[in-house]
Amino acid sequence: MSDAAQPTAAEVRAAAEAVKTALDRHLAAVERRTGEDDQAVYEAFNELAAAAEVYDELLYDRYDEVTPFEIPGAEDSLPPYAGPEEPNALSVLIRRDYAVAEPQRLMAQAQRVEAAEDEGTGVEVSATVHGALGILFGEFEPDEIASRHKEFGLEEADSTLWVLAADDPADPGEWLETPFDQPDPGSVICRFDVSSVFDDLDDDADDDDLVDGLEEEELEPLDADR
């Protein structure tokens, strides 16, 4: 890493202070916990893990030093399963992030779709990145965009899939107004994560030492194109 790209000493110090603050908040949440699955403790735990990870990365980039902290994987950050033993329904939550790497390619693909539809409106919606995204995601299924993202000028970022159990199916239209409200972590049966952070793992590590998200990436059928 070049000197210009290295974090400053002040940035490392600020990250260390953030860890101290997160430690205090976690301890306070533990002291006030109301049960084994206290949501405040769960959130404080995740904040502490995130702060420690940032500090560890900056410390290494600046001073080539590491901490003795082990940042838990995605599976470790979930509380114990507290959902129904025999679920009658499930929800599958999927998030895929992309970077718009080639805006011109993106708009060119949207223009092809627009020309094929030939609605005769006289308005080139595809002339903007915002409009082009609307056209492409309106024309293609999300799984097809995932498999062809490079054709559309997109670059894959993090993605995750959560499977949640429920006692009964939701009523029609019940959650449509707020479909992305925070899910109950205690109802998560399993999750599958893909992230570039996993690329930093030691290539020579044993398979058993890999985080669960990286192992399960190969088993997850919806993202077999990755």
LOLO-697768 format. One record per atom (N, C-alpha, C): atom name; residue number from 1; x negated, y, z. Coordinates in Angstrom, 1 decimal. Example, Ala and Ser with C-alpha at 12.3 -4.5 7.8 and 13.67 -1.06 7.14 Angstrom:
<batis>
atome|num|u|v|w
N|1|-13.2|-5.7|7.8
CA|1|-12.3|-4.5|7.8
C|1|-13.2|-3.3|7.8
N|2|-12.8|-2.2|7.1
CA|2|-13.7|-1.1|7.1
C|2|-12.9|0.0|7.9
</batis>
This chain:
<batis>
atome|num|u|v|w
N|1|-0.8|-1.2|0.0
CA|1|0.0|0.0|0.0
C|1|-0.9|1.2|0.0
N|2|-0.6|2.2|-0.9
CA|2|-1.4|3.4|-0.9
C|2|-1.1|4.3|0.3
N|3|-2.1|5.2|0.6
CA|3|-2.0|6.1|1.7
C|3|-0.7|6.9|1.6
N|4|-0.4|7.3|0.4
CA|4|0.7|8.2|0.1
C|4|2.0|7.5|0.5
N|5|2.1|6.2|0.3
CA|5|3.3|5.5|0.6
C|5|3.4|5.0|2.0
N|6|2.3|5.1|2.8
CA|6|2.4|4.7|4.2
C|6|3.2|5.6|5.0
N|7|3.9|5.0|6.0
CA|7|4.7|5.8|7.0
C|7|3.7|6.7|7.8
N|8|4.2|7.8|8.3
CA|8|3.3|8.6|9.2
C|8|3.3|8.1|10.6
N|9|2.3|8.5|11.4
CA|9|2.3|8.1|12.8
C|9|3.6|8.6|13.5
N|10|4.1|9.8|13.1
CA|10|5.3|10.3|13.7
C|10|6.5|9.4|13.4
N|11|6.5|8.8|12.2
CA|11|7.6|7.9|11.9
C|11|7.6|6.6|12.7
N|12|6.4|6.1|12.9
CA|12|6.2|4.9|13.7
C|12|6.6|5.2|15.1
N|13|6.2|6.4|15.7
CA|13|6.6|6.7|17.0
C|13|8.1|6.9|17.2
N|14|8.7|7.5|16.2
CA|14|10.2|7.6|16.2
C|14|10.9|6.3|16.2
N|15|10.4|5.3|15.4
CA|15|10.9|4.0|15.4
C|15|10.8|3.3|16.7
N|16|9.6|3.5|17.4
CA|16|9.4|2.9|18.7
C|16|10.4|3.5|19.7
N|17|10.7|4.8|19.6
CA|17|11.7|5.5|20.5
C|17|13.1|4.9|20.2
N|18|13.4|4.6|19.0
CA|18|14.7|4.1|18.6
C|18|14.8|2.7|19.3
N|19|13.8|1.9|19.3
CA|19|13.8|0.6|19.9
C|19|14.1|0.7|21.4
N|20|13.4|1.7|22.1
CA|20|13.7|1.9|23.5
C|20|15.1|2.3|23.8
N|21|15.6|3.2|22.9
CA|21|17.0|3.6|23.1
C|21|18.0|2.4|22.9
N|22|17.7|1.6|21.9
CA|22|18.5|0.4|21.6
C|22|18.4|-0.6|22.8
N|23|17.3|-0.7|23.4
CA|23|17.1|-1.6|24.5
C|23|18.0|-1.1|25.7
N|24|18.0|0.2|25.9
CA|24|18.8|0.7|27.0
C|24|20.3|0.5|26.8
N|25|20.7|0.7|25.5
CA|25|22.1|0.5|25.2
C|25|22.5|-1.0|25.3
N|26|21.6|-1.9|24.9
CA|26|21.9|-3.3|25.0
C|26|22.0|-3.7|26.4
N|27|21.1|-3.3|27.3
CA|27|21.2|-3.6|28.7
C|27|22.5|-3.1|29.3
N|28|22.8|-1.8|29.0
CA|28|24.0|-1.3|29.5
C|28|25.3|-2.0|29.1
N|29|25.3|-2.5|27.8
CA|29|26.4|-3.3|27.3
C|29|26.5|-4.6|28.1
N|30|25.3|-5.2|28.3
CA|30|25.3|-6.5|29.0
C|30|25.8|-6.4|30.4
N|31|25.4|-5.3|31.1
CA|31|25.8|-5.0|32.5
C|31|27.3|-4.8|32.6
N|32|27.9|-4.3|31.5
CA|32|29.4|-4.0|31.5
C|32|30.2|-5.1|30.8
N|33|29.6|-6.2|30.4
CA|33|30.3|-7.2|29.6
C|33|31.5|-7.7|30.3
N|34|32.5|-8.0|29.5
CA|34|33.8|-8.5|30.1
C|34|34.0|-10.0|29.8
N|35|33.1|-10.6|29.1
CA|35|33.2|-12.1|28.8
C|35|32.1|-12.5|27.9
N|36|32.1|-13.8|27.6
CA|36|31.0|-14.3|26.7
C|36|30.9|-13.7|25.4
N|37|32.1|-13.4|24.8
CA|37|32.1|-12.8|23.4
C|37|32.4|-11.3|23.4
N|38|31.9|-10.6|24.3
CA|38|32.1|-9.2|24.4
C|38|31.6|-8.5|23.1
N|39|32.5|-7.7|22.5
CA|39|32.2|-7.1|21.2
C|39|31.1|-6.0|21.4
N|40|31.1|-5.3|22.5
CA|40|30.1|-4.2|22.7
C|40|28.7|-4.8|22.8
N|41|28.6|-6.0|23.5
CA|41|27.3|-6.7|23.6
C|41|26.9|-7.1|22.2
N|42|27.8|-7.7|21.4
CA|42|27.5|-8.1|20.1
C|42|26.9|-7.0|19.2
N|43|27.6|-5.8|19.3
CA|43|27.2|-4.7|18.5
C|43|25.8|-4.1|18.9
N|44|25.6|-4.1|20.3
CA|44|24.4|-3.6|20.8
C|44|23.2|-4.5|20.4
N|45|23.5|-5.8|20.4
CA|45|22.5|-6.8|20.0
C|45|22.0|-6.5|18.6
N|46|23.0|-6.3|17.7
CA|46|22.7|-6.1|16.3
C|46|21.9|-4.8|16.1
N|47|22.3|-3.8|16.9
CA|47|21.6|-2.5|16.8
C|47|20.1|-2.6|17.2
N|48|19.9|-3.4|18.3
CA|48|18.6|-3.6|18.8
C|48|17.8|-4.4|17.8
N|49|18.4|-5.4|17.2
CA|49|17.6|-6.2|16.2
C|49|17.2|-5.4|15.0
N|50|18.1|-4.5|14.6
CA|50|17.8|-3.7|13.4
C|50|16.7|-2.7|13.7
N|51|16.8|-2.1|14.9
CA|51|15.8|-1.1|15.3
C|51|14.4|-1.8|15.5
N|52|14.4|-3.0|16.0
CA|52|13.1|-3.7|16.2
C|52|12.5|-4.1|14.8
N|53|13.4|-4.4|13.9
CA|53|12.9|-4.8|12.6
C|53|12.3|-3.6|11.9
N|54|12.9|-2.4|12.0
CA|54|12.4|-1.2|11.4
C|54|11.0|-0.9|12.0
N|55|10.9|-0.9|13.3
CA|55|9.7|-0.6|14.0
C|55|8.6|-1.6|13.6
N|56|8.9|-2.9|13.5
CA|56|7.9|-3.9|13.1
C|56|7.4|-3.6|11.7
N|57|8.2|-3.3|10.8
CA|57|7.8|-3.0|9.4
C|57|6.9|-1.8|9.4
N|58|7.3|-0.7|10.0
CA|58|6.5|0.6|10.0
C|58|5.2|0.4|10.7
N|59|5.2|-0.4|11.8
CA|59|4.0|-0.6|12.5
C|59|3.0|-1.4|11.6
N|60|3.5|-2.3|10.9
CA|60|2.6|-3.1|10.0
C|60|2.1|-2.3|8.9
N|61|3.0|-1.5|8.3
CA|61|2.6|-0.7|7.1
C|61|1.6|0.4|7.5
N|62|1.7|0.9|8.7
CA|62|0.8|2.0|9.1
C|62|-0.5|1.5|9.8
N|63|-0.4|0.5|10.6
CA|63|-1.5|0.1|11.4
C|63|-2.0|-1.4|11.2
N|64|-1.2|-2.1|10.3
CA|64|-1.5|-3.5|10.0
C|64|-1.4|-4.3|11.3
N|65|-0.5|-4.0|12.1
CA|65|-0.2|-4.7|13.4
C|65|1.2|-5.2|13.4
N|66|1.5|-6.2|14.2
CA|66|2.8|-6.8|14.3
C|66|3.3|-6.8|15.8
N|67|4.6|-7.0|16.0
CA|67|5.1|-7.1|17.3
C|67|5.3|-8.6|17.7
N|68|5.5|-9.0|18.9
CA|68|5.9|-10.3|19.3
C|68|7.3|-10.7|19.1
N|69|8.1|-9.7|18.6
CA|69|9.6|-9.9|18.5
C|69|9.9|-10.8|17.3
N|70|10.8|-11.7|17.5
CA|70|11.4|-12.5|16.3
C|70|12.7|-11.9|16.0
N|71|12.9|-11.4|14.8
CA|71|14.2|-10.9|14.4
C|71|15.1|-12.0|13.9
N|72|16.2|-12.2|14.6
CA|72|17.1|-13.3|14.3
C|72|17.6|-13.2|12.9
N|73|17.9|-14.4|12.3
CA|73|18.6|-14.4|10.9
C|73|20.0|-14.1|11.1
N|74|20.7|-14.1|9.9
CA|74|22.2|-13.7|9.9
C|74|23.0|-14.7|10.8
N|75|22.7|-16.0|10.7
CA|75|23.4|-17.0|11.5
C|75|23.3|-16.7|13.0
N|76|22.0|-16.4|13.4
CA|76|21.7|-16.2|14.8
C|76|22.4|-14.9|15.3
N|77|22.8|-14.0|14.5
CA|77|23.4|-12.8|14.9
C|77|24.9|-12.9|15.1
N|78|25.5|-14.0|14.8
CA|78|26.9|-14.2|15.0
C|78|27.2|-14.8|16.4
N|79|28.3|-14.4|17.0
CA|79|28.6|-15.0|18.3
C|79|29.1|-16.5|18.1
N|80|29.2|-17.2|19.1
CA|80|29.8|-18.6|19.0
C|80|31.1|-18.6|18.3
N|81|31.4|-19.6|17.6
CA|81|32.7|-19.7|16.9
C|81|33.8|-19.8|17.9
N|82|34.8|-19.0|17.8
CA|82|35.9|-19.0|18.7
C|82|37.3|-19.0|17.9
N|83|37.2|-19.4|16.7
CA|83|38.4|-19.5|15.9
C|83|39.2|-20.8|16.1
N|84|40.3|-21.0|15.4
CA|84|41.1|-22.3|15.5
C|84|40.3|-23.5|15.2
N|85|40.5|-24.6|16.0
CA|85|39.8|-25.8|15.7
C|85|40.3|-26.5|14.4
N|86|41.6|-26.3|14.1
CA|86|42.2|-26.8|12.9
C|86|42.8|-25.7|12.1
N|87|42.0|-24.9|11.4
CA|87|42.6|-23.7|10.7
C|87|43.5|-24.1|9.6
N|88|44.6|-23.3|9.5
CA|88|45.6|-23.6|8.4
C|88|45.3|-22.6|7.2
N|89|44.4|-21.7|7.4
CA|89|44.1|-20.7|6.3
C|89|42.7|-20.2|6.5
N|90|42.2|-19.6|5.5
CA|90|40.8|-19.0|5.5
C|90|40.8|-17.8|4.6
N|91|39.8|-16.9|5.0
CA|91|39.5|-15.8|4.1
C|91|38.1|-15.8|3.7
N|92|37.8|-15.5|2.4
CA|92|36.5|-15.5|1.9
C|92|36.1|-14.0|1.6
N|93|35.2|-13.5|2.3
CA|93|34.8|-12.1|2.1
C|93|33.5|-12.0|1.4
N|94|33.4|-11.3|0.3
CA|94|32.2|-11.3|-0.6
C|94|31.8|-9.8|-0.8
N|95|30.5|-9.6|-0.5
CA|95|30.0|-8.3|-0.9
C|95|28.7|-8.5|-1.7
N|96|28.7|-7.8|-2.8
CA|96|27.5|-7.8|-3.7
C|96|27.1|-6.3|-4.0
N|97|25.9|-6.0|-3.7
CA|97|25.4|-4.6|-4.0
C|97|24.5|-4.6|-5.3
N|98|24.6|-3.6|-6.0
CA|98|23.8|-3.4|-7.2
C|98|23.2|-2.0|-7.2
N|99|22.1|-1.9|-7.9
CA|99|21.5|-0.6|-8.2
C|99|21.7|-0.3|-9.7
N|100|22.1|0.9|-10.1
CA|100|22.2|1.2|-11.5
C|100|20.8|1.5|-12.0
N|101|20.2|0.5|-12.6
CA|101|18.8|0.6|-13.0
C|101|18.7|1.2|-14.3
N|102|19.6|1.0|-15.2
CA|102|19.6|1.5|-16.6
C|102|20.9|2.1|-17.0
N|103|21.1|3.4|-16.6
CA|103|22.4|4.0|-16.9
C|103|22.8|4.0|-18.4
N|104|21.8|4.2|-19.3
CA|104|22.1|4.2|-20.7
C|104|22.6|2.9|-21.2
N|105|22.0|1.8|-20.7
CA|105|22.5|0.5|-21.1
C|105|23.9|0.2|-20.6
N|106|24.1|0.7|-19.3
CA|106|25.4|0.5|-18.7
C|106|26.5|1.2|-19.6
N|107|26.2|2.5|-19.9
CA|107|27.2|3.2|-20.7
C|107|27.4|2.7|-22.1
N|108|26.3|2.2|-22.7
CA|108|26.4|1.6|-24.0
C|108|27.3|0.3|-24.0
N|109|27.2|-0.5|-23.0
CA|109|28.1|-1.6|-22.9
C|109|29.5|-1.2|-22.7
N|110|29.7|-0.2|-21.9
CA|110|31.1|0.3|-21.7
C|110|31.7|0.9|-23.0
N|111|30.8|1.5|-23.8
CA|111|31.3|2.1|-25.0
C|111|31.7|1.0|-26.0
N|112|31.1|-0.2|-26.0
CA|112|31.5|-1.3|-26.8
C|112|32.8|-1.8|-26.4
N|113|33.1|-1.9|-25.1
CA|113|34.4|-2.3|-24.7
C|113|35.4|-1.3|-25.0
N|114|35.1|0.0|-24.9
CA|114|36.0|1.1|-25.2
C|114|36.4|1.1|-26.6
N|115|35.4|0.9|-27.5
CA|115|35.6|0.9|-28.9
C|115|36.5|-0.3|-29.4
N|116|36.3|-1.4|-28.7
CA|116|37.1|-2.6|-29.1
C|116|38.5|-2.5|-28.7
N|117|38.8|-1.8|-27.6
CA|117|40.2|-1.5|-27.2
C|117|40.8|-0.5|-28.0
N|118|40.1|0.5|-28.4
CA|118|40.6|1.5|-29.4
C|118|42.0|2.0|-29.0
N|119|42.1|2.6|-27.8
CA|119|43.4|3.1|-27.4
C|119|43.8|4.4|-28.0
N|120|42.8|5.0|-28.7
CA|120|43.1|6.3|-29.4
C|120|43.4|7.5|-28.5
N|121|42.8|7.5|-27.3
CA|121|43.1|8.6|-26.4
C|121|42.2|9.8|-26.7
N|122|41.1|9.5|-27.4
CA|122|40.2|10.6|-27.8
C|122|39.3|11.0|-26.6
N|123|39.4|10.4|-25.5
CA|123|38.6|10.7|-24.4
C|123|37.6|9.6|-24.1
N|124|36.3|9.9|-24.1
CA|124|35.2|8.9|-23.9
C|124|35.0|8.8|-22.4
N|125|35.7|7.9|-21.8
CA|125|35.5|7.6|-20.4
C|125|34.1|7.0|-20.1
N|126|33.6|6.3|-21.1
CA|126|32.3|5.6|-21.0
C|126|31.1|6.6|-21.0
N|127|31.4|7.9|-21.2
CA|127|30.3|8.8|-21.3
C|127|29.6|9.2|-20.0
N|128|30.2|8.7|-18.9
CA|128|29.7|8.9|-17.6
C|128|29.4|7.6|-16.9
N|129|28.5|7.6|-15.9
CA|129|28.2|6.3|-15.2
C|129|29.5|5.9|-14.4
N|130|30.1|6.8|-13.8
CA|130|31.3|6.5|-13.1
C|130|32.4|5.9|-14.0
N|131|32.6|6.5|-15.1
CA|131|33.6|6.0|-16.1
C|131|33.2|4.6|-16.6
N|132|31.9|4.5|-16.9
CA|132|31.4|3.2|-17.5
C|132|31.6|2.1|-16.5
N|133|31.3|2.3|-15.2
CA|133|31.5|1.3|-14.2
C|133|33.0|0.9|-14.1
N|134|33.9|1.9|-14.2
CA|134|35.3|1.5|-14.1
C|134|35.7|0.7|-15.3
N|135|35.2|0.9|-16.5
CA|135|35.5|0.2|-17.6
C|135|35.0|-1.3|-17.5
N|136|33.8|-1.4|-17.2
CA|136|33.2|-2.8|-17.1
C|136|33.8|-3.6|-16.0
N|137|34.0|-3.0|-14.8
CA|137|34.6|-3.8|-13.8
C|137|36.1|-4.1|-14.0
N|138|36.7|-3.3|-14.9
CA|138|38.1|-3.5|-15.2
C|138|38.2|-4.6|-16.3
N|139|37.1|-4.8|-17.1
CA|139|37.1|-5.7|-18.2
C|139|36.6|-7.1|-17.8
N|140|35.6|-7.1|-16.9
CA|140|35.0|-8.4|-16.6
C|140|35.2|-8.8|-15.1
N|141|35.3|-10.1|-14.9
CA|141|35.4|-10.6|-13.6
C|141|34.1|-10.4|-12.8
N|142|34.2|-10.2|-11.5
CA|142|33.0|-9.9|-10.7
C|142|31.9|-11.0|-10.8
N|143|32.4|-12.3|-10.9
CA|143|31.4|-13.4|-11.1
C|143|30.6|-13.3|-12.4
N|144|31.4|-12.8|-13.5
CA|144|30.7|-12.6|-14.8
C|144|29.7|-11.5|-14.7
N|145|30.1|-10.4|-14.1
CA|145|29.1|-9.3|-13.9
C|145|27.9|-9.7|-13.1
N|146|28.1|-10.6|-12.1
CA|146|27.0|-11.1|-11.3
C|146|26.0|-11.9|-12.2
N|147|26.6|-12.7|-13.1
CA|147|25.8|-13.5|-13.9
C|147|25.1|-12.8|-15.1
N|148|25.7|-11.6|-15.5
CA|148|25.2|-10.9|-16.6
C|148|24.8|-9.5|-16.2
N|149|24.4|-9.3|-15.0
CA|149|24.2|-7.9|-14.5
C|149|23.1|-7.2|-15.2
N|150|22.0|-7.9|-15.7
CA|150|21.0|-7.3|-16.4
C|150|21.5|-6.7|-17.7
N|151|22.4|-7.4|-18.4
CA|151|23.0|-6.9|-19.6
C|151|23.7|-5.5|-19.4
N|152|24.2|-5.3|-18.2
CA|152|24.9|-4.1|-17.9
C|152|24.1|-3.1|-17.3
N|153|22.8|-3.3|-17.3
CA|153|21.9|-2.2|-16.7
C|153|21.9|-2.2|-15.2
N|154|22.3|-3.3|-14.5
CA|154|22.4|-3.3|-13.1
C|154|21.3|-4.2|-12.5
N|155|20.9|-3.9|-11.3
CA|155|19.9|-4.6|-10.6
C|155|20.5|-5.2|-9.3
N|156|20.3|-6.4|-9.1
CA|156|20.9|-7.0|-7.9
C|156|20.2|-6.6|-6.6
N|157|21.0|-6.3|-5.6
CA|157|20.5|-6.0|-4.2
C|157|21.0|-7.1|-3.3
N|158|21.2|-6.7|-2.0
CA|158|21.7|-7.7|-1.1
C|158|23.1|-8.2|-1.4
N|159|23.4|-9.4|-1.0
CA|159|24.8|-9.9|-1.2
C|159|25.0|-10.9|0.0
N|160|26.3|-11.0|0.3
CA|160|26.7|-11.9|1.4
C|160|28.1|-12.4|1.2
N|161|28.4|-13.6|1.7
CA|161|29.7|-14.3|1.6
C|161|30.0|-14.8|3.0
N|162|31.2|-14.4|3.5
CA|162|31.6|-14.9|4.8
C|162|32.9|-15.7|4.6
N|163|33.0|-16.8|5.4
CA|163|34.2|-17.6|5.4
C|163|34.7|-17.6|6.8
N|164|36.0|-17.1|6.9
CA|164|36.6|-16.9|8.2
C|164|37.8|-17.8|8.3
N|165|38.0|-18.4|9.4
CA|165|39.2|-19.3|9.7
C|165|40.3|-18.5|10.3
N|166|41.5|-18.9|10.0
CA|166|42.7|-18.3|10.6
C|166|43.8|-19.4|10.9
N|167|44.6|-19.1|11.9
CA|167|45.7|-20.0|12.2
C|167|46.7|-20.1|11.1
N|168|47.1|-19.0|10.5
CA|168|48.1|-19.0|9.5
C|168|47.7|-18.1|8.3
N|169|48.2|-18.3|7.1
CA|169|47.9|-17.4|6.0
C|169|48.6|-16.0|6.3
N|170|47.9|-15.0|5.8
CA|170|48.5|-13.6|6.0
C|170|49.8|-13.5|5.1
N|171|50.7|-12.7|5.6
CA|171|51.9|-12.4|4.8
C|171|51.5|-11.6|3.5
N|172|52.3|-11.8|2.4
CA|172|52.0|-11.1|1.2
C|172|51.9|-9.6|1.4
N|173|50.8|-9.0|1.0
CA|173|50.6|-7.6|1.1
C|173|50.2|-7.1|2.5
N|174|50.0|-8.0|3.5
CA|174|49.8|-7.6|4.8
C|174|48.5|-6.7|5.0
N|175|47.4|-7.1|4.4
CA|175|46.2|-6.4|4.6
C|175|45.7|-5.6|3.4
N|176|46.5|-5.4|2.4
CA|176|46.1|-4.8|1.2
C|176|45.7|-3.3|1.4
N|177|46.3|-2.6|2.4
CA|177|46.0|-1.2|2.6
C|177|44.6|-1.1|3.2
N|178|44.2|-2.0|4.0
CA|178|42.9|-2.0|4.7
C|178|42.2|-3.3|4.6
N|179|41.8|-3.7|3.4
CA|179|41.3|-5.1|3.2
C|179|39.9|-5.3|3.8
N|180|39.2|-4.2|4.0
CA|180|37.8|-4.3|4.5
C|180|37.6|-3.9|5.9
N|181|38.6|-4.0|6.7
CA|181|38.4|-3.8|8.1
C|181|37.4|-4.8|8.7
N|182|36.8|-4.4|9.8
CA|182|35.8|-5.3|10.4
C|182|36.4|-6.6|10.7
N|183|35.9|-7.7|10.2
CA|183|36.4|-9.1|10.5
C|183|36.0|-9.5|11.9
N|184|36.7|-10.4|12.5
CA|184|36.4|-10.9|13.8
C|184|35.2|-11.9|13.7
N|185|34.0|-11.5|14.2
CA|185|32.8|-12.4|14.0
C|185|33.1|-13.8|14.6
N|186|33.9|-13.9|15.6
CA|186|34.2|-15.2|16.3
C|186|34.9|-16.1|15.4
N|187|35.5|-15.6|14.3
CA|187|36.3|-16.5|13.4
C|187|35.4|-16.9|12.2
N|188|34.2|-16.5|12.1
CA|188|33.3|-16.8|10.9
C|188|32.9|-18.3|11.1
N|189|33.3|-19.1|10.1
CA|189|32.9|-20.5|10.0
C|189|31.4|-20.6|9.5
N|190|31.1|-19.9|8.5
CA|190|29.7|-19.9|7.9
C|190|29.6|-18.7|7.1
N|191|28.3|-18.3|6.8
CA|191|28.0|-17.2|5.9
C|191|26.8|-17.5|5.1
N|192|26.7|-16.9|3.9
CA|192|25.6|-17.1|3.0
C|192|25.0|-15.8|2.6
N|193|23.7|-15.6|2.8
CA|193|23.1|-14.3|2.5
C|193|22.0|-14.4|1.5
N|194|21.9|-13.4|0.7
CA|194|20.8|-13.2|-0.2
C|194|20.2|-11.8|-0.1
N|195|18.9|-11.7|0.1
CA|195|18.3|-10.4|0.3
C|195|16.8|-10.5|0.0
N|196|16.3|-9.4|-0.5
CA|196|14.8|-9.4|-0.8
C|196|14.0|-9.5|0.5
N|197|14.5|-9.3|1.7
CA|197|13.8|-9.4|2.9
C|197|13.3|-10.9|3.0
N|198|14.0|-11.8|2.5
CA|198|13.6|-13.2|2.6
C|198|12.4|-13.5|1.7
N|199|12.0|-12.6|0.8
CA|199|10.9|-12.8|0.0
C|199|9.6|-12.6|0.8
N|200|9.7|-12.0|1.9
CA|200|8.5|-11.7|2.8
C|200|8.1|-12.9|3.6
N|201|9.0|-14.0|3.6
CA|201|8.6|-15.2|4.4
C|201|7.4|-15.8|3.8
N|202|6.7|-16.5|4.7
CA|202|5.5|-17.2|4.3
C|202|5.8|-18.3|3.3
N|203|5.1|-18.3|2.1
CA|203|5.4|-19.3|1.1
C|203|5.0|-20.7|1.5
N|204|4.1|-20.7|2.5
CA|204|3.6|-22.0|3.0
C|204|4.4|-22.5|4.2
N|205|5.4|-21.8|4.6
CA|205|6.2|-22.2|5.8
C|205|7.0|-23.5|5.5
N|206|7.2|-24.3|6.5
CA|206|8.0|-25.5|6.4
C|206|9.4|-25.2|6.1
N|207|10.1|-26.0|5.4
CA|207|11.5|-25.7|5.0
C|207|12.4|-25.5|6.3
N|208|12.1|-26.2|7.4
CA|208|12.8|-26.1|8.6
C|208|12.7|-24.8|9.3
N|209|11.6|-24.0|8.9
CA|209|11.4|-22.7|9.5
C|209|12.1|-21.6|8.8
N|210|12.7|-21.9|7.6
CA|210|13.3|-20.9|6.8
C|210|14.6|-20.5|7.5
N|211|15.0|-19.2|7.3
CA|211|16.3|-18.7|7.9
C|211|17.4|-19.4|7.2
N|212|18.5|-19.6|7.9
CA|212|19.7|-20.3|7.3
C|212|20.2|-19.7|6.0
N|213|20.2|-18.4|5.9
CA|213|20.7|-17.7|4.7
C|213|19.9|-18.1|3.5
N|214|18.6|-18.2|3.6
CA|214|17.8|-18.6|2.5
C|214|18.0|-20.0|2.1
N|215|18.2|-20.9|3.1
CA|215|18.4|-22.3|2.7
C|215|19.8|-22.5|2.0
N|216|20.8|-21.8|2.5
CA|216|22.1|-22.0|2.0
C|216|22.4|-21.3|0.7
N|217|21.4|-20.4|0.3
CA|217|21.6|-19.7|-1.0
C|217|21.7|-20.7|-2.1
N|218|20.9|-21.8|-2.0
CA|218|20.8|-22.8|-3.0
C|218|22.1|-23.6|-3.1
N|219|22.9|-23.6|-2.0
CA|219|24.1|-24.5|-2.0
C|219|25.4|-23.7|-2.3
N|220|25.3|-22.4|-2.4
CA|220|26.5|-21.6|-2.5
C|220|26.9|-21.5|-4.0
N|221|28.0|-22.1|-4.4
CA|221|28.3|-22.3|-5.8
C|221|28.7|-21.0|-6.5
N|222|29.2|-20.0|-5.8
CA|222|29.7|-18.7|-6.5
C|222|28.5|-18.0|-7.1
N|223|27.3|-18.1|-6.5
CA|223|26.2|-17.3|-6.9
C|223|25.1|-18.2|-7.5
N|224|25.5|-19.2|-8.2
CA|224|24.6|-20.2|-8.7
C|224|23.6|-19.6|-9.8
N|225|24.0|-18.4|-10.3
CA|225|23.2|-17.8|-11.3
C|225|22.0|-17.1|-10.8
N|226|22.0|-16.9|-9.5
CA|226|20.8|-16.1|-8.9
C|226|19.5|-16.9|-9.0
</batis>
